[in-house]
Amino acid sequence: MSFDLLVFIVGVIYGYISPGKEDKMKLLKKGLKIGVITGIIFGLLGFFMGGFLFFGATLIGFIIVIAIYTIIFIAGTIIGDFLESKIKK
């Protein structure tokens, strides 16, 4: 099972369990903030372990990966909200 699918399933469950519609922009902003913070932390770790080139690659890489997972999670919450509105009527 890939991590992408797991993130999507967690998003569907989150969208279904949480009452009402989720604020997608708020989720996106929060996910991007987590991505930037995680990217900086792992980038600094890479800088101290491997040098400047590794710092840039790690920082940018983690920000991109977390942004992609955030978008996948939001897609899952959209489907979870849809299922909630159809099933819990």
ZIQUIFEN-V581122 format. One record per run of one state. SS is the DSSP state (H for helix, E for strand, L for the rest). FROM is the first residue (numbers start at 1). TO is the last residue. If there is no record, write none. Layout:
# ZIQUIFEN-V581122
SS;FROM;TO
SS;FROM;TO
This chain:
# ZIQUIFEN-V581122
L;1;2
H;3;17
L;18;23
H;24;50
L;51;51
H;52;87
L;88;89
